[in-house]
Amino acid sequence: MGKALVDVYEITYEGLKKPILLYISFYDTDKLYIPKGFIKRI
C-alpha cells in the first residue's frame, strides 16, 4: 500500500567525504540483505 515504518541510520567513518544514509525497515517479513558496497562482519 506504499506505507511502511523505516529507520534511518547515518554511517560515518574517518576518510568518508559525506555520511551514508541507510533506510531500513525491520518491520517487514522479507529477508534483509546487506547493502551493496558493505560487507558482513561477525
CHARMM internal coordinates of N, CA and C (Angstrom, degrees):
IC EDIT
DIST 1 N 1 CA 1.4456
DIST 1 CA 1 C 1.5247
ANGL 1 N 1 CA 1 C 111.37
DIST 1 C 2 N 1.3495
ANGL 1 CA 1 C 2 N 117.11
DIHE 1 N 1 CA 1 C 2 N 2.82
DIST 2 N 2 CA 1.4539
ANGL 1 C 2 N 2 CA 119.36
DIHE 1 CA 1 C 2 N 2 CA 177.23
DIST 2 CA 2 C 1.5122
ANGL 2 N 2 CA 2 C 115.14
DIHE 1 C 2 N 2 CA 2 C 81.95
DIST 2 C 3 N 1.3423
ANGL 2 CA 2 C 3 N 116.69
DIHE 2 N 2 CA 2 C 3 N 12.92
DIST 3 N 3 CA 1.4625
ANGL 2 C 3 N 3 CA 120.14
DIHE 2 CA 2 C 3 N 3 CA 179.36
DIST 3 CA 3 C 1.5176
ANGL 3 N 3 CA 3 C 109.11
DIHE 2 C 3 N 3 CA 3 C -125.84
DIST 3 C 4 N 1.3376
ANGL 3 CA 3 C 4 N 115.96
DIHE 3 N 3 CA 3 C 4 N 136.38
DIST 4 N 4 CA 1.4629
ANGL 3 C 4 N 4 CA 120.18
DIHE 3 CA 3 C 4 N 4 CA 178.62
DIST 4 CA 4 C 1.5197
ANGL 4 N 4 CA 4 C 109.66
DIHE 3 C 4 N 4 CA 4 C -160.52
DIST 4 C 5 N 1.3191
ANGL 4 CA 4 C 5 N 115.68
DIHE 4 N 4 CA 4 C 5 N 155.73
DIST 5 N 5 CA 1.4515
ANGL 4 C 5 N 5 CA 120.89
DIHE 4 CA 4 C 5 N 5 CA 171.64
DIST 5 CA 5 C 1.5227
ANGL 5 N 5 CA 5 C 107.55
DIHE 4 C 5 N 5 CA 5 C -85.99
DIST 5 C 6 N 1.3239
ANGL 5 CA 5 C 6 N 117.12
DIHE 5 N 5 CA 5 C 6 N 130.49
DIST 6 N 6 CA 1.4527
ANGL 5 C 6 N 6 CA 121.54
DIHE 5 CA 5 C 6 N 6 CA -177.07
DIST 6 CA 6 C 1.5282
ANGL 6 N 6 CA 6 C 108.91
DIHE 5 C 6 N 6 CA 6 C -131.81
DIST 6 C 7 N 1.3351
ANGL 6 CA 6 C 7 N 116.00
DIHE 6 N 6 CA 6 C 7 N 132.77
DIST 7 N 7 CA 1.4571
ANGL 6 C 7 N 7 CA 121.66
DIHE 6 CA 6 C 7 N 7 CA 173.97
DIST 7 CA 7 C 1.5197
ANGL 7 N 7 CA 7 C 108.19
DIHE 6 C 7 N 7 CA 7 C -97.05
DIST 7 C 8 N 1.3304
ANGL 7 CA 7 C 8 N 116.43
DIHE 7 N 7 CA 7 C 8 N 142.76
DIST 8 N 8 CA 1.4639
ANGL 7 C 8 N 8 CA 121.38
DIHE 7 CA 7 C 8 N 8 CA 178.90
DIST 8 CA 8 C 1.5180
ANGL 8 N 8 CA 8 C 107.99
DIHE 7 C 8 N 8 CA 8 C -113.92
DIST 8 C 9 N 1.3327
ANGL 8 CA 8 C 9 N 115.88
DIHE 8 N 8 CA 8 C 9 N 128.02
DIST 9 N 9 CA 1.4563
ANGL 8 C 9 N 9 CA 122.31
DIHE 8 CA 8 C 9 N 9 CA 178.69
DIST 9 CA 9 C 1.5211
ANGL 9 N 9 CA 9 C 108.80
DIHE 8 C 9 N 9 CA 9 C -118.89
DIST 9 C 10 N 1.3299
ANGL 9 CA 9 C 10 N 115.38
DIHE 9 N 9 CA 9 C 10 N 132.40
DIST 10 N 10 CA 1.4581
ANGL 9 C 10 N 10 CA 120.69
DIHE 9 CA 9 C 10 N 10 CA 178.36
DIST 10 CA 10 C 1.5273
ANGL 10 N 10 CA 10 C 108.35
DIHE 9 C 10 N 10 CA 10 C -99.44
DIST 10 C 11 N 1.3243
ANGL 10 CA 10 C 11 N 116.28
DIHE 10 N 10 CA 10 C 11 N 121.79
DIST 11 N 11 CA 1.4514
ANGL 10 C 11 N 11 CA 122.70
DIHE 10 CA 10 C 11 N 11 CA -178.99
DIST 11 CA 11 C 1.5206
ANGL 11 N 11 CA 11 C 108.57
DIHE 10 C 11 N 11 CA 11 C -103.04
DIST 11 C 12 N 1.3341
ANGL 11 CA 11 C 12 N 116.00
DIHE 11 N 11 CA 11 C 12 N 124.47
DIST 12 N 12 CA 1.4674
ANGL 11 C 12 N 12 CA 121.05
DIHE 11 CA 11 C 12 N 12 CA 176.54
DIST 12 CA 12 C 1.5199
ANGL 12 N 12 CA 12 C 108.29
DIHE 11 C 12 N 12 CA 12 C -135.41
DIST 12 C 13 N 1.3135
ANGL 12 CA 12 C 13 N 115.60
DIHE 12 N 12 CA 12 C 13 N 150.48
DIST 13 N 13 CA 1.4519
ANGL 12 C 13 N 13 CA 121.62
DIHE 12 CA 12 C 13 N 13 CA 171.67
DIST 13 CA 13 C 1.5221
ANGL 13 N 13 CA 13 C 108.56
DIHE 12 C 13 N 13 CA 13 C -159.92
DIST 13 C 14 N 1.3106
ANGL 13 CA 13 C 14 N 115.56
DIHE 13 N 13 CA 13 C 14 N 160.21
DIST 14 N 14 CA 1.4638
ANGL 13 C 14 N 14 CA 121.42
DIHE 13 CA 13 C 14 N 14 CA -176.53
DIST 14 CA 14 C 1.5257
ANGL 14 N 14 CA 14 C 110.35
DIHE 13 C 14 N 14 CA 14 C -58.34
DIST 14 C 15 N 1.3175
ANGL 14 CA 14 C 15 N 116.14
DIHE 14 N 14 CA 14 C 15 N 131.06
DIST 15 N 15 CA 1.4578
ANGL 14 C 15 N 15 CA 121.69
DIHE 14 CA 14 C 15 N 15 CA 179.69
DIST 15 CA 15 C 1.5186
ANGL 15 N 15 CA 15 C 114.34
DIHE 14 C 15 N 15 CA 15 C 94.96
DIST 15 C 16 N 1.3313
ANGL 15 CA 15 C 16 N 117.34
DIHE 15 N 15 CA 15 C 16 N -11.99
DIST 16 N 16 CA 1.4699
ANGL 15 C 16 N 16 CA 121.51
DIHE 15 CA 15 C 16 N 16 CA 178.08
DIST 16 CA 16 C 1.5206
ANGL 16 N 16 CA 16 C 108.61
DIHE 15 C 16 N 16 CA 16 C -80.48
DIST 16 C 17 N 1.3199
ANGL 16 CA 16 C 17 N 117.22
DIHE 16 N 16 CA 16 C 17 N 126.94
DIST 17 N 17 CA 1.4706
ANGL 16 C 17 N 17 CA 120.75
DIHE 16 CA 16 C 17 N 17 CA -175.56
DIST 17 CA 17 C 1.5182
ANGL 17 N 17 CA 17 C 112.85
DIHE 16 C 17 N 17 CA 17 C -67.32
DIST 17 C 18 N 1.3433
ANGL 17 CA 17 C 18 N 117.05
DIHE 17 N 17 CA 17 C 18 N -41.71
DIST 18 N 18 CA 1.4628
ANGL 17 C 18 N 18 CA 119.77
DIHE 17 CA 17 C 18 N 18 CA 177.04
DIST 18 CA 18 C 1.5254
ANGL 18 N 18 CA 18 C 108.75
DIHE 17 C 18 N 18 CA 18 C -143.41
DIST 18 C 19 N 1.3262
ANGL 18 CA 18 C 19 N 117.82
DIHE 18 N 18 CA 18 C 19 N 150.67
DIST 19 N 19 CA 1.4729
ANGL 18 C 19 N 19 CA 120.84
DIHE 18 CA 18 C 19 N 19 CA -177.25
DIST 19 CA 19 C 1.5319
ANGL 19 N 19 CA 19 C 112.30
DIHE 18 C 19 N 19 CA 19 C -60.40
DIST 19 C 20 N 1.3254
ANGL 19 CA 19 C 20 N 114.84
DIHE 19 N 19 CA 19 C 20 N 152.04
DIST 20 N 20 CA 1.4603
ANGL 19 C 20 N 20 CA 122.51
DIHE 19 CA 19 C 20 N 20 CA 174.43
DIST 20 CA 20 C 1.5211
ANGL 20 N 20 CA 20 C 107.20
DIHE 19 C 20 N 20 CA 20 C -101.36
DIST 20 C 21 N 1.3164
ANGL 20 CA 20 C 21 N 117.72
DIHE 20 N 20 CA 20 C 21 N 130.93
DIST 21 N 21 CA 1.4594
ANGL 20 C 21 N 21 CA 121.65
DIHE 20 CA 20 C 21 N 21 CA 177.22
DIST 21 CA 21 C 1.5227
ANGL 21 N 21 CA 21 C 109.47
DIHE 20 C 21 N 21 CA 21 C -101.87
DIST 21 C 22 N 1.3275
ANGL 21 CA 21 C 22 N 116.56
DIHE 21 N 21 CA 21 C 22 N 125.11
DIST 22 N 22 CA 1.4646
ANGL 21 C 22 N 22 CA 122.43
DIHE 21 CA 21 C 22 N 22 CA 175.74
DIST 22 CA 22 C 1.5206
ANGL 22 N 22 CA 22 C 108.46
DIHE 21 C 22 N 22 CA 22 C -107.21
DIST 22 C 23 N 1.3004
ANGL 22 CA 22 C 23 N 116.12
DIHE 22 N 22 CA 22 C 23 N 129.10
DIST 23 N 23 CA 1.4637
ANGL 22 C 23 N 23 CA 122.34
DIHE 22 CA 22 C 23 N 23 CA 177.60
DIST 23 CA 23 C 1.5217
ANGL 23 N 23 CA 23 C 106.93
DIHE 22 C 23 N 23 CA 23 C -108.76
DIST 23 C 24 N 1.3435
ANGL 23 CA 23 C 24 N 116.07
DIHE 23 N 23 CA 23 C 24 N 113.53
DIST 24 N 24 CA 1.4598
ANGL 23 C 24 N 24 CA 120.81
DIHE 23 CA 23 C 24 N 24 CA -174.24
DIST 24 CA 24 C 1.5182
ANGL 24 N 24 CA 24 C 109.86
DIHE 23 C 24 N 24 CA 24 C -129.46
DIST 24 C 25 N 1.3241
ANGL 24 CA 24 C 25 N 115.44
DIHE 24 N 24 CA 24 C 25 N 135.47
DIST 25 N 25 CA 1.4540
ANGL 24 C 25 N 25 CA 121.20
DIHE 24 CA 24 C 25 N 25 CA 174.17
DIST 25 CA 25 C 1.5258
ANGL 25 N 25 CA 25 C 108.66
DIHE 24 C 25 N 25 CA 25 C -111.33
DIST 25 C 26 N 1.3291
ANGL 25 CA 25 C 26 N 116.37
DIHE 25 N 25 CA 25 C 26 N 109.58
DIST 26 N 26 CA 1.4595
ANGL 25 C 26 N 26 CA 121.25
DIHE 25 CA 25 C 26 N 26 CA 177.28
DIST 26 CA 26 C 1.5290
ANGL 26 N 26 CA 26 C 111.01
DIHE 25 C 26 N 26 CA 26 C -87.33
DIST 26 C 27 N 1.3019
ANGL 26 CA 26 C 27 N 116.48
DIHE 26 N 26 CA 26 C 27 N 3.28
DIST 27 N 27 CA 1.4535
ANGL 26 C 27 N 27 CA 120.95
DIHE 26 CA 26 C 27 N 27 CA -173.44
DIST 27 CA 27 C 1.5174
ANGL 27 N 27 CA 27 C 112.66
DIHE 26 C 27 N 27 CA 27 C -96.70
DIST 27 C 28 N 1.3310
ANGL 27 CA 27 C 28 N 117.67
DIHE 27 N 27 CA 27 C 28 N -7.13
DIST 28 N 28 CA 1.4599
ANGL 27 C 28 N 28 CA 121.82
DIHE 27 CA 27 C 28 N 28 CA 176.43
DIST 28 CA 28 C 1.5183
ANGL 28 N 28 CA 28 C 109.42
DIHE 27 C 28 N 28 CA 28 C -85.83
DIST 28 C 29 N 1.3076
ANGL 28 CA 28 C 29 N 116.28
DIHE 28 N 28 CA 28 C 29 N 163.81
DIST 29 N 29 CA 1.4621
ANGL 28 C 29 N 29 CA 120.35
DIHE 28 CA 28 C 29 N 29 CA -179.01
DIST 29 CA 29 C 1.5271
ANGL 29 N 29 CA 29 C 112.67
DIHE 28 C 29 N 29 CA 29 C -97.09
DIST 29 C 30 N 1.3209
ANGL 29 CA 29 C 30 N 118.19
DIHE 29 N 29 CA 29 C 30 N -4.63
DIST 30 N 30 CA 1.4599
ANGL 29 C 30 N 30 CA 120.79
DIHE 29 CA 29 C 30 N 30 CA 179.19
DIST 30 CA 30 C 1.5239
ANGL 30 N 30 CA 30 C 110.64
DIHE 29 C 30 N 30 CA 30 C -72.39
DIST 30 C 31 N 1.3222
ANGL 30 CA 30 C 31 N 115.55
DIHE 30 N 30 CA 30 C 31 N 161.92
DIST 31 N 31 CA 1.4550
ANGL 30 C 31 N 31 CA 122.49
DIHE 30 CA 30 C 31 N 31 CA 178.68
DIST 31 CA 31 C 1.5311
ANGL 31 N 31 CA 31 C 110.15
DIHE 30 C 31 N 31 CA 31 C -67.65
DIST 31 C 32 N 1.3484
ANGL 31 CA 31 C 32 N 117.12
DIHE 31 N 31 CA 31 C 32 N 139.01
DIST 32 N 32 CA 1.4571
ANGL 31 C 32 N 32 CA 121.48
DIHE 31 CA 31 C 32 N 32 CA 175.30
DIST 32 CA 32 C 1.5223
ANGL 32 N 32 CA 32 C 109.53
DIHE 31 C 32 N 32 CA 32 C -86.51
DIST 32 C 33 N 1.3032
ANGL 32 CA 32 C 33 N 116.90
DIHE 32 N 32 CA 32 C 33 N 142.15
DIST 33 N 33 CA 1.4594
ANGL 32 C 33 N 33 CA 122.69
DIHE 32 CA 32 C 33 N 33 CA 178.65
DIST 33 CA 33 C 1.5157
ANGL 33 N 33 CA 33 C 109.81
DIHE 32 C 33 N 33 CA 33 C -119.19
DIST 33 C 34 N 1.3271
ANGL 33 CA 33 C 34 N 115.74
DIHE 33 N 33 CA 33 C 34 N 152.89
DIST 34 N 34 CA 1.4523
ANGL 33 C 34 N 34 CA 121.29
DIHE 33 CA 33 C 34 N 34 CA 176.00
DIST 34 CA 34 C 1.5293
ANGL 34 N 34 CA 34 C 107.77
DIHE 33 C 34 N 34 CA 34 C -74.38
DIST 34 C 35 N 1.3244
ANGL 34 CA 34 C 35 N 118.63
DIHE 34 N 34 CA 34 C 35 N 129.92
DIST 35 N 35 CA 1.4664
ANGL 34 C 35 N 35 CA 120.60
DIHE 34 CA 34 C 35 N 35 CA 179.60
DIST 35 CA 35 C 1.5285
ANGL 35 N 35 CA 35 C 111.88
DIHE 34 C 35 N 35 CA 35 C -60.66
DIST 35 C 36 N 1.2980
ANGL 35 CA 35 C 36 N 116.73
DIHE 35 N 35 CA 35 C 36 N 145.74
DIST 36 N 36 CA 1.4645
ANGL 35 C 36 N 36 CA 122.66
DIHE 35 CA 35 C 36 N 36 CA 179.67
DIST 36 CA 36 C 1.5230
ANGL 36 N 36 CA 36 C 109.18
DIHE 35 C 36 N 36 CA 36 C -56.58
DIST 36 C 37 N 1.3310
ANGL 36 CA 36 C 37 N 116.59
DIHE 36 N 36 CA 36 C 37 N 133.33
DIST 37 N 37 CA 1.4543
ANGL 36 C 37 N 37 CA 121.81
DIHE 36 CA 36 C 37 N 37 CA -179.07
DIST 37 CA 37 C 1.5275
ANGL 37 N 37 CA 37 C 113.77
DIHE 36 C 37 N 37 CA 37 C 94.33
DIST 37 C 38 N 1.3369
ANGL 37 CA 37 C 38 N 118.33
DIHE 37 N 37 CA 37 C 38 N -8.25
DIST 38 N 38 CA 1.4557
ANGL 37 C 38 N 38 CA 122.77
DIHE 37 CA 37 C 38 N 38 CA 177.77
DIST 38 CA 38 C 1.5282
ANGL 38 N 38 CA 38 C 108.70
DIHE 37 C 38 N 38 CA 38 C -108.37
DIST 38 C 39 N 1.3383
ANGL 38 CA 38 C 39 N 116.18
DIHE 38 N 38 CA 38 C 39 N 160.44
DIST 39 N 39 CA 1.4460
ANGL 38 C 39 N 39 CA 120.35
DIHE 38 CA 38 C 39 N 39 CA 177.00
DIST 39 CA 39 C 1.5229
ANGL 39 N 39 CA 39 C 109.89
DIHE 38 C 39 N 39 CA 39 C -127.67
DIST 39 C 40 N 1.3215
ANGL 39 CA 39 C 40 N 116.53
DIHE 39 N 39 CA 39 C 40 N 157.21
DIST 40 N 40 CA 1.4481
ANGL 39 C 40 N 40 CA 121.87
DIHE 39 CA 39 C 40 N 40 CA 178.80
DIST 40 CA 40 C 1.5223
ANGL 40 N 40 CA 40 C 109.23
DIHE 39 C 40 N 40 CA 40 C -89.94
DIST 40 C 41 N 1.3278
ANGL 40 CA 40 C 41 N 116.23
DIHE 40 N 40 CA 40 C 41 N 126.96
DIST 41 N 41 CA 1.4657
ANGL 40 C 41 N 41 CA 121.78
DIHE 40 CA 40 C 41 N 41 CA 176.55
DIST 41 CA 41 C 1.4995
ANGL 41 N 41 CA 41 C 108.48
DIHE 40 C 41 N 41 CA 41 C -124.44
DIST 41 C 42 N 1.3171
ANGL 41 CA 41 C 42 N 115.45
DIHE 41 N 41 CA 41 C 42 N 138.26
DIST 42 N 42 CA 1.4715
ANGL 41 C 42 N 42 CA 120.21
DIHE 41 CA 41 C 42 N 42 CA 178.91
DIST 42 CA 42 C 1.5059
ANGL 42 N 42 CA 42 C 109.01
DIHE 41 C 42 N 42 CA 42 C -115.05
END
COOR INIT
IC SEED 1 N 1 CA 1 C
IC BUILD
